[in-house]
Amino acid sequence: MKVSLNCKEREFEPGTRLIEVVNLIRETKKNEPVIRLLIEKTGQDQLVFVVNGRLVRPPEYDDLELQDGDDVRWLHPFFGG
């Protein structure tokens, strides 16, 4: 099945759950400077996941089965002043 990840189409097996995508993204992004700093300072990467325009809370990651055509986006906070 095809799922859009931050506007890039990817293939996943039917039945893929959001937690699998979350883990994949976290693994690939963990060495980015902003993410590394957030992990050092807070113990977490602070990534937020949105599926089809709806913010998904971490307790839902395991239960949400992705569907063909879903739009998954992730954001991380930027701080400024």
N, C-alpha and C positions, 0 to 999 in steps of 0.2 A: 504494500500500500504506500501511497505517496503522502508525505507530510511536509509542510513548509516549516523550516527552522530559521527564524529571523530572515525570512524572505528567500531562503535557499531550499529548493526541493530536495528531499532525501527519501530513500526507500527504507521501509521498516516492515517487519513481519506482521501480519494481522495478529491482533491480540496484544501488541506492544503497549505497555502501561507508561504513563508519564514518568514514573520514578526511574525507568530505564533511560529515558532521554535526559532527565535531570542529572543522573549520575554520569552520563556521557559528556554533557556540557561542562559539568563541574570538573571532570578529569581533564578535559581539553583546555579549560580556561584557568586552571589553578596557578599557572606560572606567569600570567599577565600581571604587570606591576600593581595595578589598582587592586586586583583580587588578592594578590600576595599580601599587600599592606592591610587590607581589611581582615584577612585571616589572622595576621600577626596582632592586630589591635583588638579584634573582637572575638576571635576564635571561630568565626564563620565567614563565608564568602558574601553573604547578604544578597545573593542573586534572588530575583523575583521572577516567577514564571506566569505567563499569561497564555491561555488557550482560547482561541476564537474570541478574543476581546475580553475574556473574563479572567480576573486575577484568581489563581488557584493557590489555596493555602497548603502549606506542607503536609498537614494530616490527610489531604486528599490525593497526594501524589501516587500512593500505592493503589488506590481504587479507580483512578481515572484511566480507562482504556481509550487509547487514541483511535480515531477513525480516519479512513481515507479522506484526504482533502483538508484535514485539520491544520490550523495555523498556530504554531507554537512560537512564542517569543520569550526572550529572557532579557532582563534589564539588571544593571547594577547601579547603585547610587553614585552620584558624583557630588562632591561637596565644594562649595565655593563661598565667596563672600564679597 
